[in-house]
Amino acid sequence: MANYVCLIQEGQEAERQKAALAEGLRELGRAAFGDDPAATEIEWRVMKRGFAWTAGEPSTSSLVIRSVPVGLPLDEREPFLRSICTLWVEQTGCTIQEIVATAWDGPLPI
């Protein structure tokens, strides 16, 4: 089963766009790995204002962690991670510096 964990900031556009982002993530998983979108789990964790900081300022960044097949080759991993970042920028209007995508080999431990 495919799993995502998305850490987003309270009050940011990603929080308002969760449904569109979830749909996009499910489609990216289907295209890259043949995932069944209905069986894809997405966990949203919203960081309260003031609980996350970057360079001394309240953070506006999001983090997307996705379980991938163990040993996924770099030539497949990189385009998939780029596609997550592109989706986030297009849906939320954030900058590329405000989205971090991580591919975790095997089941997510969180």
MOHU-V302390 format. One record per helix or strand. SS is the DSSP state (~ for helix, > for strand). FROM is the first residue (numbers start at 0). TO is the last residue. If there is no record, write none. Layout:
ss/from/to
SS/FROM/TO
SS/FROM/TO
//
This chain:
ss/from/to
>/2/8
~/12/15
~/17/32
~/36/38
>/40/46
>/52/53
>/56/57
>/61/67
~/73/91
~/95/97
>/98/104
//
